[in-house]
């Protein structure tokens, strides 16, 4: 299967899954005239809230209010999906909206990383590498699309996948932390450390996938351009 076929297959599967879950909430938002930009801001503030809770040890809160952090992260991801879908279905998608959404997403990503650093779950060097990889994933896509390359569906860890993985990992970290205290009398801290390095490897793979795909398409376009000139 070619890269293009893989990309199309991924987008088709994502669309099928999304349509099952978002149609009703999106229709509700459209009915009540909630603008895409408002949804982008709501998702942004949910991310900032999640980052703040992480920074003050929210991953290890008592069970009675530990749900707040993953709930905010879930809302952040949901609003990130809803804003684009509402814009498309209402014909309000614009370059301004896309720019705003992308800008707020990058700030949200960095805020989460800063929260992890401040909570001492990762050190500054790991945090820098993590932030660099997240920004590079976005930058490669933006630069490639400026050259006319369709980057939708390219890469293992698009933003939706990153949020989903973090969501499950935060929940798992909570249970590992508290269950280990009950069983062995002290928290097991290696789980998140192991995860974060695996996570960074997946991010690096995504950067390489996007660079490789972009270079192949650009080389193909250059060959076609040269052939046309010779004709």
N, CA, C and O of each residue as an XYZ file, in Angstrom:
924
protein
N       0.844     -1.202      0.000
C       0.000      0.000      0.000
C       0.877      1.249      0.000
O       1.810      1.338      0.799
N       0.601      2.217     -0.878
C       1.391      3.434     -0.975
C       1.074      4.363      0.187
O       0.094      4.163      0.905
N       1.925      5.397      0.367
C       1.696      6.375      1.427
C       0.361      7.082      1.255
O      -0.351      7.342      2.225
N       0.037      7.387      0.009
C      -1.223      8.081     -0.256
C      -2.411      7.207      0.090
O      -3.382      7.679      0.681
N      -2.339      5.917     -0.282
C      -3.431      4.996      0.035
C      -3.573      4.816      1.546
O      -4.686      4.757      2.069
N      -2.428      4.727      2.247
C      -2.456      4.600      3.706
C      -3.090      5.828      4.338
O      -3.900      5.723      5.259
N      -2.706      7.002      3.826
C      -3.253      8.253      4.337
C      -4.759      8.309      4.135
O      -5.497      8.649      5.060
N      -5.220      7.977      2.935
C      -6.654      8.014      2.640
C      -7.422      7.023      3.503
O      -8.513      7.326      3.987
N      -6.845      5.829      3.695
C      -7.486      4.809      4.530
C      -7.621      5.295      5.960
O      -8.652      5.083      6.599
N      -6.584      5.945      6.460
C      -6.618      6.463      7.830
C      -7.691      7.522      7.982
O      -8.445      7.508      8.955
N      -7.769      8.447      7.022
C      -8.767      9.516      7.102
C     -10.179      8.963      7.001
O     -11.079      9.438      7.695
N     -10.388      7.962      6.143
C     -11.720      7.360      6.002
C     -12.148      6.695      7.296
O     -13.290      6.853      7.728
N     -11.236      5.948      7.922
C     -11.550      5.289      9.191
C     -11.822      6.295     10.294
O     -12.739      6.110     11.094
N     -11.026      7.364     10.342
C     -11.246      8.407     11.332
C     -12.613      9.060     11.138
O     -13.328      9.323     12.105
N     -12.964      9.316      9.891
C     -14.251      9.945      9.588
C     -15.413      9.063     10.019
O     -16.393      9.558     10.576
N     -15.314      7.759      9.767
C     -16.373      6.835     10.163
C     -16.570      6.830     11.676
O     -17.698      6.854     12.168
N     -15.453      6.799     12.406
C     -15.526      6.790     13.872
C     -16.082      8.112     14.397
O     -16.932      8.129     15.287
N     -15.591      9.220     13.836
C     -16.036     10.539     14.287
C     -17.529     10.733     14.075
O     -18.239     11.219     14.955
N     -17.992     10.344     12.893
C     -19.400     10.558     12.561
C     -20.336      9.857     13.541
O     -21.443     10.333     13.796
N     -19.889      8.722     14.093
C     -20.728      7.982     15.033
C     -20.924      8.736     16.344
O     -21.963      8.610     16.992
N     -19.913      9.524     16.731
C     -19.932     10.137     18.048
C     -20.210     11.640     18.061
O     -20.678     12.171     19.068
N     -19.931     12.319     16.972
C     -20.006     13.782     17.039
C     -21.212     14.391     16.353
O     -21.458     15.588     16.504
N     -21.966     13.614     15.609
C     -23.070     14.187     14.844
C     -24.067     14.915     15.744
O     -24.418     16.063     15.469
N     -24.523     14.268     16.808
C     -25.505     14.899     17.696
C     -24.974     16.138     18.407
O     -25.629     17.180     18.383
N     -23.787     16.052     19.047
C     -23.285     17.270     19.693
C     -23.007     18.407     18.707
O     -23.242     19.573     19.024
N     -22.507     18.072     17.517
C     -22.237     19.120     16.524
C     -23.541     19.769     16.071
O     -23.618     20.991     15.942
N     -24.566     18.952     15.829
C     -25.869     19.503     15.452
C     -26.437     20.391     16.556
O     -27.056     21.418     16.277
N     -26.223     19.994     17.805
C     -26.666     20.798     18.951
C     -25.958     22.149     18.962
O     -26.589     23.185     19.173
N     -24.638     22.135     18.734
C     -23.862     23.377     18.723
C     -24.289     24.288     17.575
O     -24.384     25.505     17.734
N     -24.544     23.681     16.420
C     -24.986     24.469     15.265
C     -26.364     25.069     15.534
O     -26.610     26.232     15.215
N     -27.258     24.281     16.118
C     -28.615     24.735     16.422
C     -28.595     25.940     17.350
O     -29.401     26.858     17.201
N     -27.670     25.936     18.313
C     -27.587     27.030     19.278
C     -26.573     28.100     18.857
O     -26.201     28.967     19.648
N     -26.138     28.021     17.601
C     -25.297     29.051     16.986
C     -24.015     29.318     17.765
O     -23.616     30.466     17.962
N     -23.372     28.223     18.205
C     -22.079     28.339     18.867
C     -21.007     28.431     17.783
O     -20.899     27.540     16.939
N     -20.223     29.490     17.802
C     -19.255     29.723     16.726
C     -18.029     28.818     16.875
O     -17.670     28.435     17.988
N     -17.391     28.478     15.756
C     -16.171     27.657     15.809
C     -15.071     28.293     16.644
O     -14.356     27.598     17.365
N     -14.930     29.620     16.550
C     -13.879     30.296     17.315
C     -14.124     30.182     18.814
O     -13.181     30.017     19.588
N     -15.384     30.268     19.228
C     -15.710     30.115     20.647
C     -15.324     28.716     21.122
O     -14.800     28.551     22.224
N     -15.584     27.718     20.295
C     -15.224     26.345     20.637
C     -13.706     26.196     20.742
O     -13.204     25.470     21.600
N     -12.980     26.892     19.861
C     -11.512     26.853     19.928
C     -11.015     27.430     21.246
O     -10.111     26.877     21.873
N     -11.615     28.554     21.666
C     -11.222     29.170     22.933
C     -11.592     28.287     24.124
O     -10.827     28.186     25.083
N     -12.756     27.652     24.068
C     -13.164     26.760     25.155
C     -12.182     25.590     25.294
O     -11.789     25.228     26.404
N     -11.794     25.007     24.161
C     -10.823     23.933     24.183
C      -9.483     24.401     24.734
O      -8.816     23.681     25.477
N      -9.100     25.620     24.358
C      -7.837     26.198     24.825
C      -7.830     26.364     26.342
O      -6.863     25.996     27.009
N      -8.916     26.923     26.884
C      -8.981     27.146     28.332
C      -9.069     25.825     29.101
O      -8.572     25.725     30.222
N      -9.693     24.827     28.508
C      -9.717     23.500     29.135
C      -8.303     22.927     29.197
O      -7.925     22.308     30.192
N      -7.524     23.132     28.138
C      -6.136     22.672     28.126
C      -5.308     23.393     29.183
O      -4.503     22.775     29.879
N      -5.513     24.712     29.298
C      -4.784     25.465     30.316
C      -5.161     24.991     31.716
O      -4.307     24.897     32.598
N      -6.447     24.695     31.913
C      -6.889     24.178     33.201
C      -6.247     22.837     33.513
O      -5.817     22.587     34.639
N      -6.186     21.971     32.496
C      -5.555     20.657     32.674
C      -4.069     20.821     32.979
O      -3.529     20.125     33.839
N      -3.409     21.740     32.277
C      -1.977     21.977     32.499
C      -1.729     22.487     33.913
O      -0.764     22.083     34.562
N      -2.596     23.373     34.391
C      -2.443     23.897     35.754
C      -2.599     22.786     36.783
O      -1.817     22.700     37.730
N      -3.604     21.936     36.602
C      -3.817     20.828     37.540
C      -2.633     19.862     37.530
O      -2.229     19.353     38.575
N      -2.079     19.612     36.335
C      -0.891     18.755     36.257
C       0.250     19.363     37.062
O       0.957     18.659     37.784
N       0.424     20.686     36.931
C       1.547     21.368     37.580
C       1.468     21.313     39.101
O       2.497     21.401     39.771
N       0.267     21.169     39.662
C       0.120     21.121     41.124
C      -0.129     19.692     41.617
O      -0.626     19.484     42.724
N       0.221     18.717     40.782
C       0.119     17.326     41.197
C      -1.217     16.682     40.939
O      -1.594     15.733     41.625
N      -1.941     17.187     39.955
C      -3.284     16.696     39.674
C      -3.359     15.234     39.279
O      -4.404     14.602     39.436
N      -2.262     14.688     38.768
C      -2.272     13.275     38.385
C      -2.356     12.353     39.608
O      -2.708     11.179     39.494
N      -2.029     12.906     40.770
C      -2.008     12.088     41.991
C      -2.997     12.606     43.036
O      -2.862     12.322     44.226
N      -3.990     13.369     42.576
C      -5.035     13.834     43.491
C      -5.774     12.644     44.118
O      -5.778     11.550     43.553
N      -6.400     12.856     45.286
C      -7.293     11.820     45.840
C      -8.419     11.495     44.858
O      -8.783     12.322     44.022
N      -8.950     10.313     44.963
C      -9.896      9.800     43.975
C     -11.152     10.664     43.855
O     -11.796     10.677     42.806
N     -11.500     11.381     44.917
C     -12.756     12.146     44.916
C     -12.762     13.273     43.895
O     -13.817     13.618     43.363
N     -11.606     13.848     43.618
C     -11.580     14.911     42.601
C     -10.459     14.700     41.576
O     -10.059     15.633     40.880
N      -9.963     13.469     41.495
C      -8.949     13.164     40.479
C      -9.528     13.173     39.070
O      -8.790     13.277     38.090
N     -10.857     13.064     38.971
C     -11.517     13.003     37.666
C     -11.457     14.332     36.912
O     -11.640     14.367     35.695
N     -11.200     15.425     37.635
C     -11.271     16.755     37.010
C     -10.238     16.908     35.893
O     -10.552     17.426     34.821
N      -9.009     16.458     36.144
C      -7.939     16.596     35.151
C      -8.236     15.844     33.858
O      -8.222     16.459     32.792
N      -8.506     14.535     33.907
C      -8.822     13.846     32.642
C     -10.092     14.365     31.986
O     -10.216     14.324     30.762
N     -11.035     14.852     32.784
C     -12.268     15.411     32.222
C     -11.954     16.679     31.424
O     -12.483     16.864     30.328
N     -11.102     17.551     31.961
C     -10.726     18.769     31.238
C      -9.959     18.435     29.962
O     -10.153     19.075     28.929
N      -9.088     17.432     30.041
C      -8.338     17.039     28.850
C      -9.269     16.457     27.798
O      -9.100     16.695     26.602
N     -10.254     15.691     28.255
C     -11.253     15.141     27.330
C     -12.036     16.269     26.650
O     -12.241     16.239     25.437
N     -12.469     17.258     27.430
C     -13.203     18.398     26.857
C     -12.341     19.159     25.865
O     -12.827     19.604     24.825
N     -11.069     19.309     26.183
C     -10.150     19.997     25.276
C     -10.094     19.299     23.923
O     -10.164     19.951     22.881
N      -9.968     17.978     23.937
C      -9.943     17.222     22.698
C     -11.262     17.274     21.962
O     -11.296     17.358     20.734
N     -12.370     17.223     22.728
C     -13.696     17.262     22.110
C     -13.933     18.597     21.409
O     -14.390     18.631     20.267
N     -13.621     19.691     22.095
C     -13.807     21.012     21.484
C     -12.905     21.193     20.269
O     -13.267     21.886     19.318
N     -11.726     20.565     20.304
C     -10.802     20.654     19.180
C     -11.387     19.974     17.937
O     -11.134     20.395     16.808
N     -12.168     18.922     18.165
C     -12.851     18.252     17.054
C     -14.075     19.053     16.621
O     -14.323     19.233     15.429
N     -14.833     19.530     17.601
C     -16.090     20.213     17.308
C     -15.886     21.505     16.517
O     -16.675     21.805     15.620
N     -14.838     22.277     16.835
C     -14.693     23.581     16.179
C     -14.534     23.441     14.668
O     -15.162     24.168     13.899
N     -13.685     22.495     14.250
C     -13.499     22.299     12.820
C     -14.733     21.731     12.144
O     -15.065     22.106     11.019
N     -15.413     20.824     12.835
C     -16.596     20.195     12.245
C     -17.739     21.194     12.111
O     -18.429     21.215     11.091
N     -17.945     22.026     13.142
C     -18.980     23.059     13.068
C     -18.672     24.035     11.936
O     -19.566     24.444     11.195
N     -17.392     24.406     11.811
C     -16.996     25.335     10.742
C     -17.285     24.746      9.369
O     -17.795     25.445      8.494
N     -16.968     23.473      9.169
C     -17.186     22.839      7.875
C     -18.671     22.712      7.550
O     -19.094     22.997      6.430
N     -19.455     22.287      8.529
C     -20.867     22.038      8.267
C     -21.680     23.318      8.098
O     -22.745     23.304      7.481
N     -21.180     24.419      8.643
C     -21.895     25.687      8.507
C     -21.291     26.581      7.430
O     -21.782     27.682      7.181
N     -20.222     26.101      6.792
C     -19.581     26.900      5.753
C     -18.804     28.079      6.300
O     -18.547     29.042      5.577
N     -18.422     28.016      7.586
C     -17.687     29.117      8.216
C     -16.202     28.836      8.349
O     -15.494     29.562      9.047
N     -15.721     27.789      7.687
C     -14.294     27.515      7.762
C     -13.534     28.591      6.989
O     -13.900     28.948      5.869
N     -12.489     29.091      7.597
C     -11.724     30.183      6.997
C     -10.257     30.044      7.382
O      -9.918     29.306      8.307
N      -9.399     30.750      6.675
C      -7.976     30.732      6.988
C      -7.722     31.356      8.353
O      -6.829     30.928      9.084
N      -8.513     32.371      8.694
C      -8.363     33.009     10.002
C      -8.677     32.027     11.119
O      -7.935     31.926     12.096
N      -9.786     31.301     10.966
C     -10.174     30.321     11.969
C      -9.166     29.192     12.091
O      -8.846     28.747     13.193
N      -8.665     28.730     10.939
C      -7.676     27.654     10.942
C      -6.384     28.102     11.622
O      -5.763     27.342     12.365
N      -5.989     29.353     11.353
C      -4.783     29.905     11.987
C      -4.966     30.003     13.495
O      -4.086     29.608     14.260
N      -6.112     30.532     13.920
C      -6.388     30.678     15.348
C      -6.387     29.317     16.042
O      -5.808     29.160     17.117
N      -7.034     28.343     15.423
C      -7.115     27.002     15.997
C      -5.729     26.391     16.148
O      -5.405     25.826     17.193
N      -4.914     26.504     15.108
C      -3.568     25.943     15.150
C      -2.705     26.648     16.196
O      -1.945     26.006     16.920
N      -2.831     27.966     16.267
C      -2.053     28.759     17.238
C      -2.405     28.364     18.670
O      -1.516     28.152     19.494
N      -3.692     28.267     18.963
C      -4.133     27.895     20.311
C      -3.739     26.454     20.645
O      -3.414     26.143     21.791
N      -3.770     25.585     19.644
C      -3.354     24.187     19.855
C      -1.902     24.115     20.281
O      -1.556     23.344     21.176
N      -1.036     24.917     19.644
C       0.387     24.862     19.977
C       0.628     25.387     21.399
O       1.434     24.828     22.143
N      -0.070     26.453     21.768
C       0.073     26.963     23.132
C      -0.406     25.913     24.134
O       0.211     25.718     25.181
N      -1.506     25.243     23.806
C      -2.035     24.202     24.675
C      -1.035     23.069     24.849
O      -0.825     22.580     25.959
N      -0.415     22.651     23.742
C       0.571     21.574     23.800
C       1.736     21.947     24.715
O       2.163     21.150     25.550
N       2.243     23.169     24.548
C       3.375     23.617     25.366
C       2.966     23.762     26.825
O       3.757     23.472     27.723
N       1.747     24.206     27.067
C       1.257     24.357     28.450
C       1.241     23.011     29.167
O       1.608     22.928     30.339
N       0.820     21.966     28.477
C       0.810     20.621     29.068
C       2.235     20.192     29.422
O       2.474     19.629     30.490
N       3.172     20.461     28.518
C       4.569     20.108     28.776
C       5.096     20.870     29.992
O       5.772     20.289     30.841
N       4.789     22.168     30.080
C       5.221     22.960     31.229
C       4.616     22.425     32.522
O       5.273     22.405     33.563
N       3.355     21.990     32.450
C       2.715     21.401     33.620
C       3.451     20.157     34.091
O       3.628     19.949     35.292
N       3.880     19.326     33.137
C       4.621     18.112     33.479
C       5.969     18.436     34.109
O       6.422     17.747     35.023
N       6.607     19.501     33.607
C       7.892     19.926     34.175
C       7.706     20.444     35.598
O       8.438     20.048     36.504
N       6.734     21.324     35.796
C       6.504     21.932     37.109
C       6.083     20.910     38.156
O       6.324     21.098     39.349
N       5.462     19.842     37.711
C       5.045     18.793     38.645
C       6.163     17.799     38.935
O       5.990     16.863     39.716
N       7.323     18.015     38.288
C       8.489     17.136     38.442
C       8.256     15.737     37.887
O       8.959     14.800     38.265
N       7.285     15.583     37.001
C       7.092     14.298     36.336
C       8.143     14.083     35.253
O       8.509     12.949     34.945
N       8.627     15.191     34.677
C       9.735     15.125     33.729
C      10.700     16.258     34.051
O      10.316     17.246     34.678
N      11.955     16.116     33.623
C      12.913     17.189     33.867
C      12.886     18.202     32.719
O      12.166     18.023     31.736
N      13.673     19.258     32.856
C      13.641     20.332     31.863
C      14.154     19.877     30.496
O      13.632     20.293     29.462
N      15.169     19.028     30.497
C      15.722     18.560     29.214
C      14.689     17.712     28.468
O      14.465     17.891     27.271
N      14.069     16.792     29.199
C      13.019     15.968     28.591
C      11.869     16.846     28.105
O      11.317     16.624     27.027
N      11.515     17.844     28.913
C      10.449     18.760     28.535
C      10.777     19.538     27.282
O       9.911     19.748     26.433
N      12.032     19.973     27.157
C      12.458     20.714     25.957
C      12.350     19.826     24.720
O      11.833     20.248     23.685
N      12.844     18.589     24.837
C      12.794     17.664     23.694
C      11.343     17.376     23.318
O      10.993     17.342     22.138
N      10.509     17.172     24.324
C       9.090     16.889     24.084
C       8.417     18.055     23.368
O       7.694     17.860     22.391
N       8.662     19.271     23.861
C       8.076     20.463     23.241
C       8.594     20.637     21.817
O       7.830     20.974     20.911
N       9.881     20.410     21.621
C      10.488     20.542     20.293
C       9.824     19.593     19.291
O       9.488     19.996     18.178
N       9.640     18.344     19.687
C       9.051     17.359     18.780
C       7.605     17.712     18.438
O       7.184     17.583     17.289
N       6.848     18.159     19.444
C       5.451     18.527     19.204
C       5.367     19.701     18.227
O       4.547     19.700     17.309
N       6.222     20.696     18.437
C       6.232     21.857     17.545
C       6.692     21.460     16.143
O       6.158     21.963     15.155
N       7.670     20.572     16.047
C       8.174     20.145     14.739
C       7.113     19.393     13.947
O       7.032     19.537     12.727
N       6.301     18.595     14.628
C       5.209     17.895     13.939
C       4.297     18.908     13.260
O       3.900     18.736     12.108
N       3.975     19.961     13.993
C       3.105     21.008     13.447
C       3.814     21.810     12.359
O       3.218     22.141     11.334
N       5.096     22.122     12.589
C       5.830     22.951     11.633
C       5.993     22.251     10.284
O       5.804     22.862      9.232
N       6.344     20.970     10.324
C       6.534     20.222      9.074
C       5.243     20.218      8.262
O       5.262     20.390      7.043
N       4.123     20.020      8.954
C       2.839     20.040      8.245
C       2.568     21.412      7.639
O       2.178     21.517      6.476
N       2.777     22.471      8.439
C       2.503     23.820      7.949
C       3.388     24.168      6.750
O       2.922     24.756      5.773
N       4.667     23.798      6.835
C       5.597     24.112      5.747
C       5.265     23.322      4.483
O       5.342     23.843      3.371
N       4.894     22.052      4.677
C       4.544     21.210      3.527
C       3.266     21.700      2.855
O       3.181     21.745      1.627
N       2.278     22.065      3.659
C       1.010     22.541      3.087
C       1.202     23.866      2.356
O       0.465     24.176      1.421
N       2.191     24.643      2.782
C       2.502     25.883      2.064
C       3.015     25.578      0.668
O       2.867     26.388     -0.248
N       3.619     24.405      0.509
C       4.109     23.965     -0.803
C       3.025     23.215     -1.582
O       3.283     22.675     -2.658
N       1.805     23.189     -1.025
C       0.693     22.570     -1.740
C       0.500     21.096     -1.474
O      -0.216     20.426     -2.218
N       1.127     20.570     -0.419
C       1.017     19.141     -0.103
C      -0.096     18.928      0.913
O      -0.143     19.605      1.940
N      -0.980     18.000      0.630
C      -2.060     17.660      1.557
C      -1.502     16.743      2.638
O      -1.135     15.603      2.353
N      -1.435     17.232      3.883
C      -0.821     16.478      4.970
C      -1.835     15.838      5.911
O      -1.455     15.274      6.937
N      -3.108     15.919      5.578
C      -4.123     15.324      6.444
C      -3.940     13.805      6.494
O      -3.864     13.141      5.460
N      -3.871     13.272      7.708
C      -3.730     11.829      7.878
C      -2.308     11.329      7.818
O      -2.076     10.124      7.913
N      -1.337     12.236      7.661
C       0.058     11.810      7.576
C       0.687     11.820      8.967
O       0.669     12.841      9.655
N       1.234     10.699      9.369
C       1.927     10.618     10.648
C       1.172      9.801     11.680
O      -0.057      9.823     11.748
N       1.931      9.092     12.469
C       1.367      8.208     13.484
C       0.662      8.964     14.594
O      -0.375      8.528     15.094
N       1.237     10.113     14.983
C       0.755     10.841     16.163
C       0.258     12.234     15.789
O       0.915     13.234     16.080
N      -0.904     12.294     15.143
C      -1.547     13.588     14.938
C      -2.100     14.068     16.269
O      -2.048     13.334     17.256
N      -2.622     15.275     16.316
C      -2.993     15.833     17.621
C      -4.067     15.015     18.322
O      -4.015     14.847     19.541
N      -5.033     14.507     17.579
C      -6.091     13.708     18.187
C      -5.521     12.474     18.871
O      -5.909     12.140     19.990
N      -4.593     11.797     18.189
C      -3.955     10.618     18.777
C      -3.147     10.981     20.019
O      -3.128     10.234     20.997
N      -2.477     12.138     19.973
C      -1.672     12.554     21.136
C      -2.544     12.798     22.352
O      -2.192     12.395     23.461
N      -3.679     13.453     22.156
C      -4.569     13.734     23.271
C      -5.161     12.446     23.836
O      -5.245     12.279     25.052
N      -5.568     11.544     22.960
C      -6.158     10.274     23.414
C      -5.148      9.469     24.229
O      -5.484      8.934     25.286
N      -3.910      9.383     23.738
C      -2.880      8.629     24.446
C      -2.577      9.261     25.804
O      -2.443      8.553     26.802
N      -2.469     10.587     25.844
C      -2.221     11.266     27.117
C      -3.379     11.042     28.087
O      -3.162     10.846     29.283
N      -4.598     11.071     27.575
C      -5.780     10.880     28.413
C      -5.742      9.515     29.101
O      -5.929      9.415     30.314
N      -5.499      8.479     28.322
C      -5.430      7.130     28.895
C      -4.239      6.988     29.848
O      -4.337      6.322     30.879
N      -3.121      7.617     29.498
C      -1.926      7.510     30.330
C      -2.109      8.224     31.660
O      -1.679      7.716     32.695
N      -2.740      9.394     31.652
C      -2.983     10.115     32.901
C      -3.864      9.291     33.848
O      -3.618      9.243     35.053
N      -4.883      8.651     33.290
C      -5.756      7.802     34.106
C      -4.963      6.608     34.655
O      -5.087      6.251     35.827
N      -4.150      6.000     33.788
C      -3.346      4.853     34.213
C      -2.343      5.252     35.285
O      -2.132      4.505     36.241
N      -1.717      6.426     35.140
C      -0.749      6.907     36.126
C      -1.408      7.092     37.492
O      -0.819      6.765     38.522
N      -2.623      7.613     37.493
C      -3.347      7.776     38.762
C      -3.502      6.439     39.477
O      -3.218      6.326     40.670
N      -3.954      5.428     38.737
C      -4.198      4.120     39.351
C      -2.900      3.432     39.748
O      -2.826      2.814     40.810
N      -1.878      3.532     38.905
C      -0.579      2.928     39.239
C      -0.022      3.559     40.515
O       0.491      2.860     41.389
N      -0.127      4.866     40.611
C       0.398      5.596     41.774
C      -0.290      5.154     43.061
O       0.376      4.814     44.039
N      -1.619      5.158     43.062
C      -2.357      4.874     44.299
C      -2.377      3.385     44.640
O      -2.274      3.015     45.809
N      -2.508      2.540     43.637
C      -2.517      1.088     43.902
C      -1.153      0.627     44.414
O      -1.077     -0.230     45.295
N      -0.079      1.193     43.864
C       1.256      0.813     44.330
C       1.473      1.217     45.782
O       2.149      0.509     46.528
N       0.905      2.353     46.191
C       1.006      2.758     47.600
C       0.286      1.755     48.502
O       0.785      1.399     49.569
N      -0.877      1.310     48.069
C      -1.646      0.342     48.854
C      -0.943     -1.014     48.928
O      -0.998     -1.691     49.955
N      -0.278     -1.411     47.832
C       0.290     -2.752     47.759
C       1.713     -2.845     48.314
O       2.050     -3.804     49.009
N       2.543     -1.849     48.009
C       3.946     -1.934     48.432
C       4.349     -0.809     49.380
O       5.498     -0.743     49.816
N       3.400      0.078     49.700
C       3.668      1.115     50.689
C       4.348      2.355     50.156
O       4.615      3.288     50.913
N       4.635      2.382     48.857
C       5.248      3.563     48.245
C       4.836      3.633     46.782
O       4.524      2.606     46.179
N       4.830      4.840     46.199
C       4.384      4.971     44.803
C       5.386      4.398     43.824
O       6.596      4.537     44.002
N       4.873      3.751     42.787
C       5.706      3.266     41.692
C       5.806      4.390     40.669
O       4.816      4.755     40.035
N       7.009      4.935     40.513
C       7.177      6.151     39.698
C       7.753      5.879     38.306
O       7.867      6.798     37.494
N       8.112      4.640     38.029
C       8.744      4.354     36.738
C       7.751      4.315     35.581
O       8.135      4.495     34.425
N       6.466      4.079     35.892
C       5.481      3.937     34.816
C       5.480      5.157     33.901
O       5.594      5.020     32.683
N       5.352      6.346     34.482
C       5.257      7.554     33.652
C       6.585      7.859     32.974
O       6.607      8.365     31.852
N       7.695      7.554     33.649
C       9.004      7.793     33.039
C       9.190      6.929     31.791
O       9.692      7.395     30.768
N       8.779      5.668     31.894
C       8.877      4.774     30.735
C       7.955      5.260     29.623
O       8.334      5.282     28.452
N       6.741      5.649     30.003
C       5.782      6.121     29.003
C       6.319      7.316     28.236
O       6.223      7.362     27.010
N       6.884      8.282     28.945
C       7.247      9.541     28.290
C       8.332      9.317     27.249
O       8.357     10.011     26.233
N       9.236      8.356     27.479
C      10.277      8.077     26.489
C       9.701      7.335     25.279
O      10.099      7.589     24.142
N       8.768      6.421     25.531
C       8.073      5.760     24.419
C       7.292      6.798     23.609
O       7.275      6.761     22.379
N       6.651      7.717     24.320
C       5.860      8.788     23.696
C       6.743      9.649     22.799
O       6.349      9.991     21.684
N       7.931      9.999     23.278
C       8.834     10.830     22.480
C       9.315     10.085     21.237
O       9.480     10.685     20.176
N       9.538      8.790     21.368
C       9.935      7.997     20.201
C       8.826      8.017     19.143
O       9.102      8.140     17.950
N       7.581      7.897     19.585
C       6.444      7.945     18.658
C       6.337      9.315     17.990
O       6.006      9.412     16.809
N       6.619     10.369     18.750
C       6.607     11.719     18.173
C       7.705     11.863     17.126
O       7.487     12.438     16.060
N       8.894     11.333     17.441
C      10.003     11.404     16.496
C       9.670     10.650     15.211
O       9.973     11.119     14.114
N       9.049      9.488     15.349
C       8.630      8.709     14.176
C       7.674      9.528     13.316
O       7.757      9.504     12.088
N       6.759     10.257     13.974
C       5.791     11.080     13.252
C       6.482     12.191     12.468
O       6.134     12.454     11.317
N       7.460     12.838     13.092
C       8.222     13.888     12.400
C       8.908     13.306     11.165
O       8.851     13.887     10.081
N       9.553     12.161     11.340
C      10.253     11.519     10.220
C       9.273     11.121      9.121
O       9.566     11.291      7.938
N       8.102     10.588      9.507
C       7.092     10.207      8.516
C       6.654     11.407      7.689
O       6.520     11.319      6.468
N       6.434     12.523      8.363
C       5.963     13.711      7.648
C       7.039     14.299      6.752
O       6.755     14.743      5.639
N       8.281     14.302      7.237
C       9.380     14.816      6.409
C       9.568     13.925      5.188
O       9.696     14.419      4.068
N       9.585     12.614      5.402
C       9.772     11.659      4.308
C       8.670     11.787      3.264
O       8.943     11.809      2.064
N       7.421     11.872      3.728
C       6.294     12.004      2.811
C       6.408     13.295      1.999
O       6.195     13.299      0.786
N       6.745     14.382      2.680
C       6.841     15.682      2.005
C       7.944     15.686      0.952
O       7.752     16.189     -0.155
N       9.112     15.117      1.305
C      10.231     15.083      0.367
C       9.877     14.244     -0.855
O      10.216     14.622     -1.977
N       9.202     13.113     -0.661
C       8.813     12.257     -1.789
C       7.862     12.989     -2.732
O       8.014     12.924     -3.952
N       6.885     13.681     -2.161
C       5.927     14.409     -2.995
C       6.609     15.550     -3.741
O       6.342     15.764     -4.923
N       7.484     16.281     -3.062
C       8.189     17.392     -3.706
C       9.103     16.892     -4.824
O       9.173     17.496     -5.895
N       9.797     15.794     -4.569
C      10.660     15.222     -5.622
C       9.838     14.766     -6.817
O      10.234     14.958     -7.966
N       8.691     14.160     -6.536
C       7.801     13.718     -7.616
C       7.295     14.902     -8.427
O       7.226     14.842     -9.654
N       6.939     15.983     -7.726
C       6.459     17.187     -8.419
C       7.564     17.802     -9.270
O       7.313     18.290    -10.372
N       8.799     17.772     -8.743
C       9.925     18.332     -9.500
C      10.188     17.525    -10.763
O      10.474     18.090    -11.819
N      10.091     16.187    -10.652
C      10.295     15.328    -11.824
C       9.224     15.602    -12.880
O       9.520     15.703    -14.070
N       7.980     15.718    -12.425
C       6.882     16.007    -13.360
C       7.059     17.366    -14.016
O       6.769     17.540    -15.200
N       7.543     18.335    -13.228
C       7.759     19.679    -13.761
C       8.857     19.672    -14.819
O       8.737     20.325    -15.856
N       9.932     18.925    -14.545
C      11.033     18.849    -15.511
C      10.607     18.128    -16.786
O      11.008     18.514    -17.884
N       9.793     17.080    -16.641
C       9.303     16.354    -17.807
C       8.422     17.237    -18.668
O       8.488     17.186    -19.896
N       7.592     18.053    -18.019
C       6.716     18.970    -18.771
C       7.524     20.009    -19.526
O       7.171     20.401    -20.639
N       8.621     20.454    -18.906
C       9.457     21.444    -19.571
C      10.129     20.852    -20.801
O      10.267     21.515    -21.828
N      10.548     19.590    -20.682
C      11.212     18.940    -21.808
C      10.230     18.705    -22.967
O      10.617     18.756    -24.135
N       8.988     18.453    -22.640
C       7.973     18.268    -23.686
C       7.710     19.607    -24.369
O       6.889     19.684    -25.282
